[in-house]
Structure formats: structure tokens, C-alpha cells
Amino acid sequence: MNDKIFVNGMVVKRNDNAPEYVLANLSIKRTDLIDFLRQQDSDWLNVALKRAKSGKCYAELDTWKPSEKLADVARGPAPAAPDDEIPF
């Protein structure tokens, strides 16, 4: 199991009295978040907003990557349609 990487400079707050359409509030400390982003080597980052057992919300860097086997299947050629199903 991978260690959690918390997104430094991002604080997730959930107000239980907020309307249902408000999922959470994010507070960003710009300098800390910029430093965190500079340490990452990817152009895109996925962040999971989670709730700890204590009830506190937090932002965790999603480090999941597909295995090479799954990536090869996804890159495979699209199946060809049989000739008898072509509409013209």
C-alpha cells in the first residue's frame, strides 16, 4: 500500500449545514500549493477529496497509474465492423 501524499497548501472543509449542492470548500495557501506543485513531475495531477475516520476532510494526491498490461489493452486497435453491417 502506498503512503498517502497530502496536498500541501490545500485545506478541505465540509460544512454539514451547507446546501446539498455545496460539496466542500477549499482553502488554498498559494505559496505552499505552488511549492507542492513544483515538486511534482507530471503536467496533470489528480486529487482525491476524502474524509478521515475522525470526520475531518483532506486532499490526497492520487498516485494511481494503470499497469502496463491494462495500458496495452487500452491502446489496442479498435475492432473492425463486419462487411455485411456497413450501411452503404
PDB file of N, CA, C and O in Angstrom, chain B, residues numbered from 101:
ATOM      1  N   MET B 101       0.840  -1.182   0.000  1.00  0.00           N
ATOM      2  CA  MET B 101       0.000   0.000   0.000  1.00  0.00           C
ATOM      3  C   MET B 101       0.880   1.239   0.000  1.00  0.00           C
ATOM      4  O   MET B 101       1.856   1.318   0.746  1.00  0.00           O
ATOM      5  N   ASN B 102       0.529   2.205  -0.841  1.00  0.00           N
ATOM      6  CA  ASN B 102       1.309   3.428  -0.945  1.00  0.00           C
ATOM      7  C   ASN B 102       1.018   4.347   0.232  1.00  0.00           C
ATOM      8  O   ASN B 102      -0.081   4.354   0.786  1.00  0.00           O
ATOM      9  N   ASP B 103       2.037   5.122   0.597  1.00  0.00           N
ATOM     10  CA  ASP B 103       1.825   6.133   1.621  1.00  0.00           C
ATOM     11  C   ASP B 103       1.003   7.263   1.034  1.00  0.00           C
ATOM     12  O   ASP B 103       1.111   7.569  -0.154  1.00  0.00           O
ATOM     13  N   LYS B 104       0.193   7.870   1.857  1.00  0.00           N
ATOM     14  CA  LYS B 104      -0.627   8.991   1.406  1.00  0.00           C
ATOM     15  C   LYS B 104       0.250  10.209   1.202  1.00  0.00           C
ATOM     16  O   LYS B 104       1.157  10.482   1.989  1.00  0.00           O
ATOM     17  N   ILE B 105      -0.033  10.934   0.137  1.00  0.00           N
ATOM     18  CA  ILE B 105       0.639  12.201  -0.118  1.00  0.00           C
ATOM     19  C   ILE B 105      -0.430  13.285  -0.018  1.00  0.00           C
ATOM     20  O   ILE B 105      -1.292  13.414  -0.886  1.00  0.00           O
ATOM     21  N   PHE B 106      -0.353  14.045   1.044  1.00  0.00           N
ATOM     22  CA  PHE B 106      -1.322  15.115   1.243  1.00  0.00           C
ATOM     23  C   PHE B 106      -0.919  16.319   0.401  1.00  0.00           C
ATOM     24  O   PHE B 106       0.267  16.615   0.260  1.00  0.00           O
ATOM     25  N   VAL B 107      -1.902  17.009  -0.155  1.00  0.00           N
ATOM     26  CA  VAL B 107      -1.640  18.176  -0.977  1.00  0.00           C
ATOM     27  C   VAL B 107      -1.363  19.352  -0.044  1.00  0.00           C
ATOM     28  O   VAL B 107      -2.267  19.894   0.593  1.00  0.00           O
ATOM     29  N   ASN B 108      -0.091  19.726   0.015  1.00  0.00           N
ATOM     30  CA  ASN B 108       0.321  20.818   0.882  1.00  0.00           C
ATOM     31  C   ASN B 108      -0.204  22.144   0.324  1.00  0.00           C
ATOM     32  O   ASN B 108      -0.042  22.434  -0.861  1.00  0.00           O
ATOM     33  N   GLY B 109      -0.821  22.927   1.169  1.00  0.00           N
ATOM     34  CA  GLY B 109      -1.349  24.217   0.750  1.00  0.00           C
ATOM     35  C   GLY B 109      -2.826  24.177   0.409  1.00  0.00           C
ATOM     36  O   GLY B 109      -3.394  25.204   0.036  1.00  0.00           O
ATOM     37  N   MET B 110      -3.467  23.019   0.527  1.00  0.00           N
ATOM     38  CA  MET B 110      -4.894  22.889   0.227  1.00  0.00           C
ATOM     39  C   MET B 110      -5.595  22.285   1.435  1.00  0.00           C
ATOM     40  O   MET B 110      -5.235  21.204   1.902  1.00  0.00           O
ATOM     41  N   VAL B 111      -6.601  22.996   1.934  1.00  0.00           N
ATOM     42  CA  VAL B 111      -7.380  22.540   3.083  1.00  0.00           C
ATOM     43  C   VAL B 111      -8.824  22.348   2.629  1.00  0.00           C
ATOM     44  O   VAL B 111      -9.415  23.240   2.020  1.00  0.00           O
ATOM     45  N   VAL B 112      -9.382  21.186   2.927  1.00  0.00           N
ATOM     46  CA  VAL B 112     -10.757  20.861   2.549  1.00  0.00           C
ATOM     47  C   VAL B 112     -11.641  21.016   3.780  1.00  0.00           C
ATOM     48  O   VAL B 112     -11.344  20.472   4.843  1.00  0.00           O
ATOM     49  N   LYS B 113     -12.718  21.754   3.625  1.00  0.00           N
ATOM     50  CA  LYS B 113     -13.649  21.951   4.735  1.00  0.00           C
ATOM     51  C   LYS B 113     -15.053  21.616   4.260  1.00  0.00           C
ATOM     52  O   LYS B 113     -15.490  22.074   3.205  1.00  0.00           O
ATOM     53  N   ARG B 114     -15.738  20.829   5.033  1.00  0.00           N
ATOM     54  CA  ARG B 114     -17.126  20.467   4.736  1.00  0.00           C
ATOM     55  C   ARG B 114     -18.014  21.034   5.822  1.00  0.00           C
ATOM     56  O   ARG B 114     -17.811  20.766   7.006  1.00  0.00           O
ATOM     57  N   ASN B 115     -18.995  21.816   5.417  1.00  0.00           N
ATOM     58  CA  ASN B 115     -19.961  22.391   6.345  1.00  0.00           C
ATOM     59  C   ASN B 115     -21.244  21.574   6.225  1.00  0.00           C
ATOM     60  O   ASN B 115     -21.916  21.614   5.194  1.00  0.00           O
ATOM     61  N   ASP B 116     -21.582  20.837   7.276  1.00  0.00           N
ATOM     62  CA  ASP B 116     -22.772  19.982   7.229  1.00  0.00           C
ATOM     63  C   ASP B 116     -24.068  20.775   7.109  1.00  0.00           C
ATOM     64  O   ASP B 116     -25.104  20.210   6.761  1.00  0.00           O
ATOM     65  N   ASN B 117     -24.025  22.074   7.392  1.00  0.00           N
ATOM     66  CA  ASN B 117     -25.214  22.922   7.265  1.00  0.00           C
ATOM     67  C   ASN B 117     -25.323  23.576   5.891  1.00  0.00           C
ATOM     68  O   ASN B 117     -26.291  24.287   5.620  1.00  0.00           O
ATOM     69  N   ALA B 118     -24.353  23.347   5.032  1.00  0.00           N
ATOM     70  CA  ALA B 118     -24.372  23.928   3.688  1.00  0.00           C
ATOM     71  C   ALA B 118     -25.420  23.210   2.837  1.00  0.00           C
ATOM     72  O   ALA B 118     -25.788  22.073   3.130  1.00  0.00           O
ATOM     73  N   PRO B 119     -25.897  23.874   1.791  1.00  0.00           N
ATOM     74  CA  PRO B 119     -26.852  23.209   0.888  1.00  0.00           C
ATOM     75  C   PRO B 119     -26.226  21.956   0.271  1.00  0.00           C
ATOM     76  O   PRO B 119     -25.004  21.835   0.183  1.00  0.00           O
ATOM     77  N   GLU B 120     -27.076  21.042  -0.150  1.00  0.00           N
ATOM     78  CA  GLU B 120     -26.616  19.758  -0.676  1.00  0.00           C
ATOM     79  C   GLU B 120     -25.691  19.911  -1.877  1.00  0.00           C
ATOM     80  O   GLU B 120     -24.794  19.092  -2.075  1.00  0.00           O
ATOM     81  N   TYR B 121     -25.901  20.951  -2.679  1.00  0.00           N
ATOM     82  CA  TYR B 121     -25.090  21.131  -3.877  1.00  0.00           C
ATOM     83  C   TYR B 121     -23.685  21.663  -3.581  1.00  0.00           C
ATOM     84  O   TYR B 121     -22.841  21.689  -4.477  1.00  0.00           O
ATOM     85  N   VAL B 122     -23.421  22.083  -2.355  1.00  0.00           N
ATOM     86  CA  VAL B 122     -22.076  22.513  -1.969  1.00  0.00           C
ATOM     87  C   VAL B 122     -21.373  21.295  -1.381  1.00  0.00           C
ATOM     88  O   VAL B 122     -21.688  20.865  -0.271  1.00  0.00           O
ATOM     89  N   LEU B 123     -20.425  20.742  -2.123  1.00  0.00           N
ATOM     90  CA  LEU B 123     -19.736  19.528  -1.686  1.00  0.00           C
ATOM     91  C   LEU B 123     -18.714  19.820  -0.602  1.00  0.00           C
ATOM     92  O   LEU B 123     -18.654  19.118   0.408  1.00  0.00           O
ATOM     93  N   ALA B 124     -17.914  20.849  -0.806  1.00  0.00           N
ATOM     94  CA  ALA B 124     -16.880  21.203   0.161  1.00  0.00           C
ATOM     95  C   ALA B 124     -16.330  22.568  -0.200  1.00  0.00           C
ATOM     96  O   ALA B 124     -16.555  23.074  -1.299  1.00  0.00           O
ATOM     97  N   ASN B 125     -15.614  23.151   0.730  1.00  0.00           N
ATOM     98  CA  ASN B 125     -14.895  24.393   0.481  1.00  0.00           C
ATOM     99  C   ASN B 125     -13.409  24.076   0.493  1.00  0.00           C
ATOM    100  O   ASN B 125     -12.933  23.300   1.322  1.00  0.00           O
ATOM    101  N   LEU B 126     -12.687  24.682  -0.429  1.00  0.00           N
ATOM    102  CA  LEU B 126     -11.235  24.517  -0.474  1.00  0.00           C
ATOM    103  C   LEU B 126     -10.587  25.836  -0.084  1.00  0.00           C
ATOM    104  O   LEU B 126     -10.918  26.890  -0.626  1.00  0.00           O
ATOM    105  N   SER B 127      -9.671  25.764   0.851  1.00  0.00           N
ATOM    106  CA  SER B 127      -8.857  26.917   1.205  1.00  0.00           C
ATOM    107  C   SER B 127      -7.460  26.633   0.678  1.00  0.00           C
ATOM    108  O   SER B 127      -6.902  25.562   0.916  1.00  0.00           O
ATOM    109  N   ILE B 128      -6.902  27.599  -0.037  1.00  0.00           N
ATOM    110  CA  ILE B 128      -5.604  27.399  -0.661  1.00  0.00           C
ATOM    111  C   ILE B 128      -4.629  28.443  -0.152  1.00  0.00           C
ATOM    112  O   ILE B 128      -4.878  29.647  -0.220  1.00  0.00           O
ATOM    113  N   LYS B 129      -3.510  27.950   0.361  1.00  0.00           N
ATOM    114  CA  LYS B 129      -2.401  28.832   0.712  1.00  0.00           C
ATOM    115  C   LYS B 129      -1.483  28.825  -0.505  1.00  0.00           C
ATOM    116  O   LYS B 129      -0.740  27.871  -0.739  1.00  0.00           O
ATOM    117  N   ARG B 130      -1.549  29.882  -1.255  1.00  0.00           N
ATOM    118  CA  ARG B 130      -0.933  29.959  -2.570  1.00  0.00           C
ATOM    119  C   ARG B 130       0.545  29.567  -2.575  1.00  0.00           C
ATOM    120  O   ARG B 130       0.956  28.750  -3.399  1.00  0.00           O
ATOM    121  N   THR B 131       1.335  30.122  -1.693  1.00  0.00           N
ATOM    122  CA  THR B 131       2.778  29.846  -1.707  1.00  0.00           C
ATOM    123  C   THR B 131       3.062  28.375  -1.421  1.00  0.00           C
ATOM    124  O   THR B 131       3.932  27.783  -2.059  1.00  0.00           O
ATOM    125  N   ASP B 132       2.341  27.774  -0.467  1.00  0.00           N
ATOM    126  CA  ASP B 132       2.549  26.359  -0.145  1.00  0.00           C
ATOM    127  C   ASP B 132       2.111  25.456  -1.293  1.00  0.00           C
ATOM    128  O   ASP B 132       2.784  24.475  -1.609  1.00  0.00           O
ATOM    129  N   LEU B 133       0.978  25.789  -1.918  1.00  0.00           N
ATOM    130  CA  LEU B 133       0.491  24.972  -3.028  1.00  0.00           C
ATOM    131  C   LEU B 133       1.432  25.077  -4.227  1.00  0.00           C
ATOM    132  O   LEU B 133       1.696  24.076  -4.894  1.00  0.00           O
ATOM    133  N   ILE B 134       1.929  26.255  -4.501  1.00  0.00           N
ATOM    134  CA  ILE B 134       2.870  26.428  -5.615  1.00  0.00           C
ATOM    135  C   ILE B 134       4.127  25.608  -5.361  1.00  0.00           C
ATOM    136  O   ILE B 134       4.629  24.954  -6.275  1.00  0.00           O
ATOM    137  N   ASP B 135       4.643  25.633  -4.138  1.00  0.00           N
ATOM    138  CA  ASP B 135       5.825  24.822  -3.804  1.00  0.00           C
ATOM    139  C   ASP B 135       5.534  23.340  -3.995  1.00  0.00           C
ATOM    140  O   ASP B 135       6.370  22.608  -4.526  1.00  0.00           O
ATOM    141  N   PHE B 136       4.350  22.887  -3.564  1.00  0.00           N
ATOM    142  CA  PHE B 136       3.966  21.489  -3.728  1.00  0.00           C
ATOM    143  C   PHE B 136       3.905  21.120  -5.212  1.00  0.00           C
ATOM    144  O   PHE B 136       4.420  20.077  -5.616  1.00  0.00           O
ATOM    145  N   LEU B 137       3.281  21.970  -6.016  1.00  0.00           N
ATOM    146  CA  LEU B 137       3.136  21.692  -7.445  1.00  0.00           C
ATOM    147  C   LEU B 137       4.486  21.648  -8.146  1.00  0.00           C
ATOM    148  O   LEU B 137       4.680  20.842  -9.055  1.00  0.00           O
ATOM    149  N   ARG B 138       5.406  22.486  -7.747  1.00  0.00           N
ATOM    150  CA  ARG B 138       6.740  22.490  -8.355  1.00  0.00           C
ATOM    151  C   ARG B 138       7.497  21.199  -8.065  1.00  0.00           C
ATOM    152  O   ARG B 138       8.389  20.826  -8.827  1.00  0.00           O
ATOM    153  N   GLN B 139       7.162  20.522  -6.993  1.00  0.00           N
ATOM    154  CA  GLN B 139       7.824  19.265  -6.641  1.00  0.00           C
ATOM    155  C   GLN B 139       7.302  18.087  -7.453  1.00  0.00           C
ATOM    156  O   GLN B 139       7.930  17.028  -7.475  1.00  0.00           O
ATOM    157  N   GLN B 140       6.165  18.253  -8.119  1.00  0.00           N
ATOM    158  CA  GLN B 140       5.565  17.173  -8.897  1.00  0.00           C
ATOM    159  C   GLN B 140       6.120  17.197 -10.313  1.00  0.00           C
ATOM    160  O   GLN B 140       6.417  18.267 -10.844  1.00  0.00           O
ATOM    161  N   ASP B 141       6.263  16.018 -10.934  1.00  0.00           N
ATOM    162  CA  ASP B 141       6.858  15.953 -12.269  1.00  0.00           C
ATOM    163  C   ASP B 141       5.842  15.734 -13.383  1.00  0.00           C
ATOM    164  O   ASP B 141       6.228  15.600 -14.544  1.00  0.00           O
ATOM    165  N   SER B 142       4.580  15.695 -13.061  1.00  0.00           N
ATOM    166  CA  SER B 142       3.545  15.448 -14.059  1.00  0.00           C
ATOM    167  C   SER B 142       2.834  16.749 -14.416  1.00  0.00           C
ATOM    168  O   SER B 142       2.696  17.642 -13.580  1.00  0.00           O
ATOM    169  N   ASP B 143       2.381  16.849 -15.677  1.00  0.00           N
ATOM    170  CA  ASP B 143       1.609  18.020 -16.086  1.00  0.00           C
ATOM    171  C   ASP B 143       0.226  18.026 -15.451  1.00  0.00           C
ATOM    172  O   ASP B 143      -0.317  19.088 -15.148  1.00  0.00           O
ATOM    173  N   TRP B 144      -0.345  16.836 -15.248  1.00  0.00           N
ATOM    174  CA  TRP B 144      -1.672  16.704 -14.656  1.00  0.00           C
ATOM    175  C   TRP B 144      -1.555  16.010 -13.303  1.00  0.00           C
ATOM    176  O   TRP B 144      -0.798  15.052 -13.152  1.00  0.00           O
ATOM    177  N   LEU B 145      -2.300  16.494 -12.335  1.00  0.00           N
ATOM    178  CA  LEU B 145      -2.376  15.857 -11.025  1.00  0.00           C
ATOM    179  C   LEU B 145      -3.834  15.576 -10.718  1.00  0.00           C
ATOM    180  O   LEU B 145      -4.702  16.406 -10.988  1.00  0.00           O
ATOM    181  N   ASN B 146      -4.103  14.419 -10.159  1.00  0.00           N
ATOM    182  CA  ASN B 146      -5.445  14.084  -9.694  1.00  0.00           C
ATOM    183  C   ASN B 146      -5.423  14.135  -8.179  1.00  0.00           C
ATOM    184  O   ASN B 146      -4.540  13.572  -7.532  1.00  0.00           O
ATOM    185  N   VAL B 147      -6.403  14.815  -7.631  1.00  0.00           N
ATOM    186  CA  VAL B 147      -6.500  14.976  -6.186  1.00  0.00           C
ATOM    187  C   VAL B 147      -7.832  14.386  -5.734  1.00  0.00           C
ATOM    188  O   VAL B 147      -8.885  14.706  -6.287  1.00  0.00           O
ATOM    189  N   ALA B 148      -7.772  13.526  -4.728  1.00  0.00           N
ATOM    190  CA  ALA B 148      -8.980  12.933  -4.152  1.00  0.00           C
ATOM    191  C   ALA B 148      -9.325  13.697  -2.881  1.00  0.00           C
ATOM    192  O   ALA B 148      -8.485  13.856  -1.995  1.00  0.00           O
ATOM    193  N   LEU B 149     -10.551  14.162  -2.798  1.00  0.00           N
ATOM    194  CA  LEU B 149     -11.030  14.797  -1.574  1.00  0.00           C
ATOM    195  C   LEU B 149     -11.666  13.707  -0.736  1.00  0.00           C
ATOM    196  O   LEU B 149     -12.628  13.069  -1.162  1.00  0.00           O
ATOM    197  N   LYS B 150     -11.126  13.492   0.465  1.00  0.00           N
ATOM    198  CA  LYS B 150     -11.546  12.368   1.294  1.00  0.00           C
ATOM    199  C   LYS B 150     -11.942  12.829   2.689  1.00  0.00           C
ATOM    200  O   LYS B 150     -11.659  13.952   3.107  1.00  0.00           O
ATOM    201  N   ARG B 151     -12.605  11.920   3.389  1.00  0.00           N
ATOM    202  CA  ARG B 151     -12.983  12.173   4.777  1.00  0.00           C
ATOM    203  C   ARG B 151     -12.313  11.108   5.645  1.00  0.00           C
ATOM    204  O   ARG B 151     -12.472   9.911   5.406  1.00  0.00           O
ATOM    205  N   ALA B 152     -11.569  11.553   6.644  1.00  0.00           N
ATOM    206  CA  ALA B 152     -10.889  10.640   7.563  1.00  0.00           C
ATOM    207  C   ALA B 152     -11.907  10.005   8.509  1.00  0.00           C
ATOM    208  O   ALA B 152     -13.043  10.467   8.618  1.00  0.00           O
ATOM    209  N   LYS B 153     -11.489   8.950   9.184  1.00  0.00           N
ATOM    210  CA  LYS B 153     -12.371   8.310  10.169  1.00  0.00           C
ATOM    211  C   LYS B 153     -12.803   9.292  11.245  1.00  0.00           C
ATOM    212  O   LYS B 153     -13.883   9.161  11.821  1.00  0.00           O
ATOM    213  N   SER B 154     -11.954  10.276  11.513  1.00  0.00           N
ATOM    214  CA  SER B 154     -12.279  11.296  12.520  1.00  0.00           C
ATOM    215  C   SER B 154     -13.350  12.262  12.031  1.00  0.00           C
ATOM    216  O   SER B 154     -13.911  13.017  12.825  1.00  0.00           O
ATOM    217  N   GLY B 155     -13.642  12.244  10.719  1.00  0.00           N
ATOM    218  CA  GLY B 155     -14.640  13.135  10.152  1.00  0.00           C
ATOM    219  C   GLY B 155     -14.025  14.337   9.455  1.00  0.00           C
ATOM    220  O   GLY B 155     -14.721  15.068   8.750  1.00  0.00           O
ATOM    221  N   LYS B 156     -12.739  14.548   9.643  1.00  0.00           N
ATOM    222  CA  LYS B 156     -12.059  15.684   9.022  1.00  0.00           C
ATOM    223  C   LYS B 156     -11.797  15.388   7.549  1.00  0.00           C
ATOM    224  O   LYS B 156     -11.394  14.278   7.201  1.00  0.00           O
ATOM    225  N   CYS B 157     -12.022  16.369   6.687  1.00  0.00           N
ATOM    226  CA  CYS B 157     -11.781  16.215   5.255  1.00  0.00           C
ATOM    227  C   CYS B 157     -10.346  16.605   4.926  1.00  0.00           C
ATOM    228  O   CYS B 157      -9.734  17.426   5.609  1.00  0.00           O
ATOM    229  N   TYR B 158      -9.822  15.992   3.854  1.00  0.00           N
ATOM    230  CA  TYR B 158      -8.470  16.308   3.425  1.00  0.00           C
ATOM    231  C   TYR B 158      -8.320  16.048   1.933  1.00  0.00           C
ATOM    232  O   TYR B 158      -9.145  15.370   1.320  1.00  0.00           O
ATOM    233  N   ALA B 159      -7.239  16.605   1.351  1.00  0.00           N
ATOM    234  CA  ALA B 159      -6.934  16.424  -0.065  1.00  0.00           C
ATOM    235  C   ALA B 159      -5.708  15.520  -0.175  1.00  0.00           C
ATOM    236  O   ALA B 159      -4.663  15.793   0.416  1.00  0.00           O
ATOM    237  N   GLU B 160      -5.856  14.440  -0.943  1.00  0.00           N
ATOM    238  CA  GLU B 160      -4.767  13.486  -1.120  1.00  0.00           C
ATOM    239  C   GLU B 160      -4.423  13.376  -2.600  1.00  0.00           C
ATOM    240  O   GLU B 160      -5.313  13.272  -3.444  1.00  0.00           O
ATOM    241  N   LEU B 161      -3.133  13.400  -2.911  1.00  0.00           N
ATOM    242  CA  LEU B 161      -2.682  13.223  -4.279  1.00  0.00           C
ATOM    243  C   LEU B 161      -2.981  11.792  -4.713  1.00  0.00           C
ATOM    244  O   LEU B 161      -2.597  10.840  -4.033  1.00  0.00           O
ATOM    245  N   ASP B 162      -3.663  11.641  -5.839  1.00  0.00           N
ATOM    246  CA  ASP B 162      -3.986  10.322  -6.376  1.00  0.00           C
ATOM    247  C   ASP B 162      -2.804   9.873  -7.231  1.00  0.00           C
ATOM    248  O   ASP B 162      -2.558  10.443  -8.294  1.00  0.00           O
ATOM    249  N   THR B 163      -2.074   8.862  -6.780  1.00  0.00           N
ATOM    250  CA  THR B 163      -0.870   8.405  -7.473  1.00  0.00           C
ATOM    251  C   THR B 163      -1.108   7.143  -8.291  1.00  0.00           C
ATOM    252  O   THR B 163      -0.148   6.546  -8.779  1.00  0.00           O
ATOM    253  N   TRP B 164      -2.360   6.720  -8.456  1.00  0.00           N
ATOM    254  CA  TRP B 164      -2.668   5.500  -9.191  1.00  0.00           C
ATOM    255  C   TRP B 164      -2.248   5.648 -10.649  1.00  0.00           C
ATOM    256  O   TRP B 164      -2.476   6.683 -11.275  1.00  0.00           O
ATOM    257  N   LYS B 165      -1.630   4.590 -11.177  1.00  0.00           N
ATOM    258  CA  LYS B 165      -1.274   4.527 -12.587  1.00  0.00           C
ATOM    259  C   LYS B 165      -1.658   3.146 -13.087  1.00  0.00           C
ATOM    260  O   LYS B 165      -1.502   2.160 -12.367  1.00  0.00           O
ATOM    261  N   PRO B 166      -2.160   3.063 -14.313  1.00  0.00           N
ATOM    262  CA  PRO B 166      -2.538   1.743 -14.834  1.00  0.00           C
ATOM    263  C   PRO B 166      -1.303   0.870 -15.017  1.00  0.00           C
ATOM    264  O   PRO B 166      -0.213   1.358 -15.314  1.00  0.00           O
ATOM    265  N   SER B 167      -1.500  -0.421 -14.834  1.00  0.00           N
ATOM    266  CA  SER B 167      -0.388  -1.343 -15.080  1.00  0.00           C
ATOM    267  C   SER B 167      -0.119  -1.370 -16.581  1.00  0.00           C
ATOM    268  O   SER B 167      -0.974  -0.977 -17.374  1.00  0.00           O
ATOM    269  N   GLU B 168       1.055  -1.827 -16.967  1.00  0.00           N
ATOM    270  CA  GLU B 168       1.398  -1.859 -18.389  1.00  0.00           C
ATOM    271  C   GLU B 168       0.445  -2.752 -19.169  1.00  0.00           C
ATOM    272  O   GLU B 168       0.128  -2.461 -20.323  1.00  0.00           O
ATOM    273  N   LYS B 169      -0.013  -3.833 -18.554  1.00  0.00           N
ATOM    274  CA  LYS B 169      -0.936  -4.738 -19.229  1.00  0.00           C
ATOM    275  C   LYS B 169      -2.249  -4.026 -19.546  1.00  0.00           C
ATOM    276  O   LYS B 169      -2.768  -4.153 -20.656  1.00  0.00           O
ATOM    277  N   LEU B 170      -2.789  -3.280 -18.587  1.00  0.00           N
ATOM    278  CA  LEU B 170      -4.024  -2.530 -18.826  1.00  0.00           C
ATOM    279  C   LEU B 170      -3.809  -1.436 -19.851  1.00  0.00           C
ATOM    280  O   LEU B 170      -4.683  -1.197 -20.684  1.00  0.00           O
ATOM    281  N   ALA B 171      -2.681  -0.775 -19.811  1.00  0.00           N
ATOM    282  CA  ALA B 171      -2.391   0.297 -20.763  1.00  0.00           C
ATOM    283  C   ALA B 171      -2.294  -0.265 -22.178  1.00  0.00           C
ATOM    284  O   ALA B 171      -2.760   0.374 -23.121  1.00  0.00           O
ATOM    285  N   ASP B 172      -1.692  -1.458 -22.349  1.00  0.00           N
ATOM    286  CA  ASP B 172      -1.586  -2.071 -23.668  1.00  0.00           C
ATOM    287  C   ASP B 172      -2.958  -2.431 -24.220  1.00  0.00           C
ATOM    288  O   ASP B 172      -3.207  -2.245 -25.411  1.00  0.00           O
ATOM    289  N   VAL B 173      -3.838  -2.933 -23.395  1.00  0.00           N
ATOM    290  CA  VAL B 173      -5.189  -3.277 -23.825  1.00  0.00           C
ATOM    291  C   VAL B 173      -5.927  -2.023 -24.263  1.00  0.00           C
ATOM    292  O   VAL B 173      -6.634  -2.042 -25.270  1.00  0.00           O
ATOM    293  N   ALA B 174      -5.773  -0.947 -23.527  1.00  0.00           N
ATOM    294  CA  ALA B 174      -6.456   0.304 -23.861  1.00  0.00           C
ATOM    295  C   ALA B 174      -5.936   0.883 -25.173  1.00  0.00           C
ATOM    296  O   ALA B 174      -6.687   1.547 -25.888  1.00  0.00           O
ATOM    297  N   ARG B 175      -4.672   0.648 -25.500  1.00  0.00           N
ATOM    298  CA  ARG B 175      -4.080   1.187 -26.727  1.00  0.00           C
ATOM    299  C   ARG B 175      -4.285   0.282 -27.931  1.00  0.00           C
ATOM    300  O   ARG B 175      -3.913   0.657 -29.043  1.00  0.00           O
ATOM    301  N   GLY B 176      -4.853  -0.871 -27.747  1.00  0.00           N
ATOM    302  CA  GLY B 176      -5.025  -1.822 -28.844  1.00  0.00           C
ATOM    303  C   GLY B 176      -5.936  -1.275 -29.929  1.00  0.00           C
ATOM    304  O   GLY B 176      -6.671  -0.313 -29.709  1.00  0.00           O
ATOM    305  N   PRO B 177      -5.883  -1.901 -31.116  1.00  0.00           N
ATOM    306  CA  PRO B 177      -6.708  -1.418 -32.232  1.00  0.00           C
ATOM    307  C   PRO B 177      -8.194  -1.658 -31.975  1.00  0.00           C
ATOM    308  O   PRO B 177      -8.581  -2.606 -31.292  1.00  0.00           O
ATOM    309  N   ALA B 178      -8.998  -0.788 -32.530  1.00  0.00           N
ATOM    310  CA  ALA B 178     -10.445  -0.935 -32.410  1.00  0.00           C
ATOM    311  C   ALA B 178     -10.890  -2.091 -33.301  1.00  0.00           C
ATOM    312  O   ALA B 178     -10.360  -2.266 -34.398  1.00  0.00           O
ATOM    313  N   PRO B 179     -11.854  -2.875 -32.839  1.00  0.00           N
ATOM    314  CA  PRO B 179     -12.318  -3.992 -33.661  1.00  0.00           C
ATOM    315  C   PRO B 179     -13.000  -3.487 -34.932  1.00  0.00           C
ATOM    316  O   PRO B 179     -13.739  -2.503 -34.900  1.00  0.00           O
ATOM    317  N   ALA B 180     -12.745  -4.166 -36.045  1.00  0.00           N
ATOM    318  CA  ALA B 180     -13.347  -3.789 -37.320  1.00  0.00           C
ATOM    319  C   ALA B 180     -14.766  -4.321 -37.398  1.00  0.00           C
ATOM    320  O   ALA B 180     -15.062  -5.405 -36.897  1.00  0.00           O
ATOM    321  N   ALA B 181     -15.640  -3.550 -38.030  1.00  0.00           N
ATOM    322  CA  ALA B 181     -17.022  -3.981 -38.215  1.00  0.00           C
ATOM    323  C   ALA B 181     -17.089  -4.964 -39.373  1.00  0.00           C
ATOM    324  O   ALA B 181     -16.398  -4.778 -40.374  1.00  0.00           O
ATOM    325  N   PRO B 182     -17.901  -6.002 -39.261  1.00  0.00           N
ATOM    326  CA  PRO B 182     -18.047  -6.949 -40.383  1.00  0.00           C
ATOM    327  C   PRO B 182     -18.585  -6.233 -41.617  1.00  0.00           C
ATOM    328  O   PRO B 182     -19.368  -5.291 -41.498  1.00  0.00           O
ATOM    329  N   ASP B 183     -18.164  -6.678 -42.805  1.00  0.00           N
ATOM    330  CA  ASP B 183     -18.557  -6.035 -44.063  1.00  0.00           C
ATOM    331  C   ASP B 183     -20.058  -6.025 -44.277  1.00  0.00           C
ATOM    332  O   ASP B 183     -20.591  -5.100 -44.889  1.00  0.00           O
ATOM    333  N   ASP B 184     -20.751  -7.048 -43.778  1.00  0.00           N
ATOM    334  CA  ASP B 184     -22.193  -7.119 -44.030  1.00  0.00           C
ATOM    335  C   ASP B 184     -22.990  -6.134 -43.172  1.00  0.00           C
ATOM    336  O   ASP B 184     -24.201  -6.019 -43.357  1.00  0.00           O
ATOM    337  N   GLU B 185     -22.363  -5.435 -42.259  1.00  0.00           N
ATOM    338  CA  GLU B 185     -23.078  -4.473 -41.424  1.00  0.00           C
ATOM    339  C   GLU B 185     -22.844  -3.033 -41.875  1.00  0.00           C
ATOM    340  O   GLU B 185     -23.331  -2.107 -41.226  1.00  0.00           O
ATOM    341  N   ILE B 186     -22.119  -2.822 -42.956  1.00  0.00           N
ATOM    342  CA  ILE B 186     -21.872  -1.461 -43.440  1.00  0.00           C
ATOM    343  C   ILE B 186     -23.167  -0.969 -44.079  1.00  0.00           C
ATOM    344  O   ILE B 186     -23.729  -1.653 -44.935  1.00  0.00           O
ATOM    345  N   PRO B 187     -23.657   0.230 -43.667  1.00  0.00           N
ATOM    346  CA  PRO B 187     -24.972   0.685 -44.112  1.00  0.00           C
ATOM    347  C   PRO B 187     -25.023   1.211 -45.543  1.00  0.00           C
ATOM    348  O   PRO B 187     -26.095   1.623 -45.987  1.00  0.00           O
ATOM    349  N   PHE B 188     -23.916   1.217 -46.285  1.00  0.00           N
ATOM    350  CA  PHE B 188     -23.993   1.756 -47.655  1.00  0.00           C
ATOM    351  C   PHE B 188     -23.432   0.813 -48.677  1.00  0.00           C
ATOM    352  O   PHE B 188     -23.427   1.126 -49.868  1.00  0.00           O
TER     353      PHE B 188
END
